[in-house]
Amino acid sequence: MYRFQYLPDPDQEEELHPGVVPAGFSAGVPVDDNMVYFHTRQGETGPEYQIVYSRPDPDGGDTSAHSMVLEWEADVDALWIQALQNLEDSNELSEQALDFLDADPLWLFGIADPATQRALERTSSLPMLRCMGQRPGLEEWFAYLNADEQVDADFKWVVESFAEVDLPPPWTSFKGVGSIVCYLNNETNETTAKHPFYDYFAQLLNHCRSSTNEEHIKLRINRVLWSYESESQTDLQSQMPLVSPKYVKVLGEILGVNLIEEPFMVRTLKTFLKAFSQMYHEGELDSQEVKWCLDIVENERTKSAVASTMHLEADPSDQLDSGNNAHFICVEFPRIRDWVSPPPAPECGMSATCYCPECGDCFCEQCFERLHVRGYRATHEPNHFITCSLCKSYPAKLQCTYTRGKYCIECYTNKHARTLPRFLDLKPLKIDYKRSAKLDRGEVDSAVPKPASQADNAETKEGFSKPAPLETLLGEKWHAFFDLRGVKYYYNFETEESMRRPQDDLVNPPAPAEEKRIQERHDIVSRLAVSRDPRLIPAWREGKGEVEEAGG
């Protein structure tokens, strides 16, 4: 707005009152069935003015029969004199219309009107929401809260929440004079330009400006959880779970996580949602918790950056199932080798002498005893490697069914197998170091709790909170979620696609008894195929009872 002096009453020219010229003002006056428009805008040193006149085509064409546009000018009197001269020279208006227009343009178009000035005074002291379209735009809501789109970009969520909030009953809104949004109380018939929630969001915006980053994030998370609770109370049946792609994306935006470029953060954000929800129901979120979450986000990024530069290595324990001879290295040896003292590094024998089925790693004697002293690991039973009977070097992987000797693969194939009777089709037994001795004894260790890696956690079992394996068919950009019915589905934040596939627990594997029966049948058929003793054929009666029952 720009200051000027005007005449409230043209008949009393000596009484000048201070007034303001608003920027963005538009008005028009009808003359000879046409309109003359007057516009204002903000200039470099003061207000600038524009005058537009057009007479439509009498035949209804798109092109005007006469058009006059006087571009922006800071001198309103000179601009208005030029407009009257052009209208008079073109004979567009009658003498009566020209006499009507021969007046002060600020008074003629209503700027110098006392009612307009009073309204402008109220506008300068009271907030008003302008609406130039069907609905107020985001920039108009920013101006309503006296905020700047660039300076207050971090607090855009406050303005968006203000624009999306519903009016409480009995308030309704309408667009009044001057494209100002007005609010009507249907019980008291009170009309005001102030939104019922204006004070709340104005204070929230000021609080965000003065708060720290952690406090600002805490406010946003509180707002998200409050909105989720409100939606749940409105329509509980169709409300999606909190741990869903929608709220994971919102939380990622709050914490500054780009889920398209950082898909590994989805698992962490799921955990944050559950933790924040629990804290929200138990009381208030703590700023220190938010700070720890920001540290976790940075740590996850660092871990991902380090992991991306590392080469994938094969699991040394996989050599137990391979057909090659190999010496096994203790799983603790690389770590102890690179140990930085102090404290002093523990001793390691380097060469592994046993395999722990529960841990899934190879250990030397010193490391196994050191790591299995207390806790649940104290119940682990190792399978010690058996040295080959011939070479006395490599671990034995095969046991001869004729001599009961234990040999490595090379010694059995190249040496021991040549000493066996050729008329016997002897096949060695595989020494399974990965099988736990507890399974052979039929022990069920239910008294000791399972470690986290083996716990029967539904979320972990369904891939809810554990990272996707590197060999997954879907890839790291697909993430598991559950809908409101508890059915698992996968979502891709990059393509915004979702898909379903059968869950692992819904694909029924063969029962253990059936697997044993199939294996026994396979072994019997294999022996019959190589046996030279015809007396074994009548003795094979497996499955005969079932055939007789089916025939009967």
Rosetta blueprint (number, residue, H / E / L):
1 M L
2 Y E
3 R E
4 F E
5 Q E
6 Y E
7 L L
8 P L
9 D L
10 P L
11 D L
12 Q L
13 E L
14 E L
15 E L
16 L L
17 H E
18 P E
19 G E
20 V E
21 V E
22 P L
23 A L
24 G L
25 F L
26 S E
27 A E
28 G E
29 V E
30 P E
31 V E
32 D L
33 D L
34 N E
35 M E
36 V E
37 Y E
38 F E
39 H E
40 T E
41 R E
42 Q E
43 G L
44 E L
45 T L
46 G L
47 P E
48 E E
49 Y E
50 Q E
51 I E
52 V E
53 Y E
54 S E
55 R E
56 P L
57 D L
58 P L
59 D L
60 G L
61 G L
62 D L
63 T L
64 S L
65 A L
66 H E
67 S E
68 M E
69 V E
70 L E
71 E E
72 W E
73 E E
74 A L
75 D L
76 V H
77 D H
78 A H
79 L H
80 W H
81 I H
82 Q H
83 A H
84 L H
85 Q H
86 N H
87 L H
88 E H
89 D H
90 S L
91 N L
92 E L
93 L L
94 S L
95 E H
96 Q H
97 A H
98 L H
99 D H
100 F H
101 L H
102 D L
103 A L
104 D L
105 P H
106 L H
107 W H
108 L H
109 F L
110 G L
111 I L
112 A L
113 D L
114 P H
115 A H
116 T H
117 Q H
118 R H
119 A H
120 L H
121 E H
122 R H
123 T H
124 S H
125 S H
126 L L
127 P L
128 M L
129 L L
130 R E
131 C L
132 M L
133 G L
134 Q L
135 R L
136 P L
137 G L
138 L H
139 E H
140 E H
141 W H
142 F H
143 A H
144 Y H
145 L L
146 N L
147 A L
148 D L
149 E L
150 Q L
151 V L
152 D L
153 A H
154 D H
155 F H
156 K H
157 W H
158 V H
159 V H
160 E H
161 S H
162 F H
163 A H
164 E H
165 V L
166 D L
167 L L
168 P L
169 P L
170 P L
171 W E
172 T E
173 S E
174 F E
175 K E
176 G L
177 V H
178 G H
179 S H
180 I E
181 V E
182 C E
183 Y E
184 L E
185 N E
186 N L
187 E L
188 T L
189 N L
190 E E
191 T E
192 T E
193 A L
194 K L
195 H L
196 P L
197 F L
198 Y H
199 D H
200 Y H
201 F H
202 A H
203 Q H
204 L H
205 L H
206 N H
207 H H
208 C H
209 R H
210 S H
211 S L
212 T L
213 N H
214 E H
215 E H
216 H H
217 I H
218 K H
219 L H
220 R H
221 I H
222 N H
223 R H
224 V H
225 L H
226 W H
227 S H
228 Y H
229 E H
230 S H
231 E H
232 S H
233 Q H
234 T H
235 D L
236 L L
237 Q L
238 S L
239 Q L
240 M L
241 P L
242 L L
243 V L
244 S L
245 P H
246 K H
247 Y H
248 V H
249 K H
250 V H
251 L H
252 G H
253 E H
254 I H
255 L L
256 G L
257 V L
258 N L
259 L L
260 I L
261 E L
262 E L
263 P H
264 F H
265 M H
266 V H
267 R H
268 T H
269 L H
270 K H
271 T H
272 F H
273 L H
274 K H
275 A H
276 F H
277 S H
278 Q H
279 M H
280 Y H
281 H H
282 E H
283 G L
284 E L
285 L L
286 D L
287 S H
288 Q H
289 E H
290 V H
291 K H
292 W H
293 C H
294 L H
295 D H
296 I H
297 V H
298 E H
299 N H
300 E H
301 R H
302 T H
303 K H
304 S H
305 A H
306 V H
307 A H
308 S H
309 T H
310 M L
311 H L
312 L L
313 E L
314 A L
315 D L
316 P H
317 S H
318 D H
319 Q H
320 L H
321 D H
322 S L
323 G L
324 N L
325 N L
326 A L
327 H L
328 F L
329 I E
330 C L
331 V L
332 E L
333 F H
334 P H
335 R H
336 I H
337 R H
338 D L
339 W L
340 V L
341 S L
342 P L
343 P L
344 P L
345 A L
346 P L
347 E L
348 C L
349 G L
350 M L
351 S E
352 A L
353 T L
354 C E
355 Y E
356 C E
357 P L
358 E L
359 C L
360 G L
361 D E
362 C E
363 F E
364 C L
365 E H
366 Q H
367 C H
368 F H
369 E H
370 R H
371 L H
372 H L
373 V L
374 R L
375 G H
376 Y H
377 R H
378 A H
379 T H
380 H L
381 E L
382 P L
383 N E
384 H E
385 F L
386 I L
387 T E
388 C L
389 S L
390 L L
391 C L
392 K L
393 S L
394 Y L
395 P E
396 A L
397 K L
398 L E
399 Q E
400 C L
401 T L
402 Y L
403 T L
404 R L
405 G L
406 K E
407 Y E
408 C L
409 I H
410 E H
411 C H
412 Y H
413 T H
414 N H
415 K L
416 H H
417 A H
418 R H
419 T H
420 L L
421 P L
422 R L
423 F L
424 L L
425 D L
426 L L
427 K L
428 P L
429 L E
430 K E
431 I L
432 D L
433 Y L
434 K L
435 R L
436 S L
437 A H
438 K H
439 L H
440 D H
441 R H
442 G L
443 E L
444 V L
445 D L
446 S L
447 A L
448 V L
449 P L
450 K L
451 P L
452 A L
453 S L
454 Q L
455 A L
456 D L
457 N L
458 A H
459 E H
460 T H
461 K H
462 E L
463 G L
464 F L
465 S L
466 K L
467 P L
468 A L
469 P L
470 L L
471 E L
472 T L
473 L L
474 L L
475 G L
476 E L
477 K L
478 W E
479 H E
480 A E
481 F E
482 F E
483 D L
484 L L
485 R L
486 G L
487 V L
488 K E
489 Y E
490 Y E
491 Y E
492 N E
493 F L
494 E L
495 T L
496 E L
497 E E
498 S E
499 M E
500 R L
501 R L
502 P L
503 Q L
504 D H
505 D H
506 L H
507 V L
508 N L
509 P L
510 P L
511 A L
512 P H
513 A H
514 E H
515 E H
516 K H
517 R H
518 I H
519 Q H
520 E H
521 R H
522 H H
523 D H
524 I H
525 V H
526 S H
527 R H
528 L H
529 A H
530 V H
531 S L
532 R L
533 D L
534 P L
535 R L
536 L H
537 I H
538 P H
539 A H
540 W L
541 R L
542 E L
543 G L
544 K H
545 G H
546 E H
547 V H
548 E H
549 E H
550 A H
551 G H
552 G L
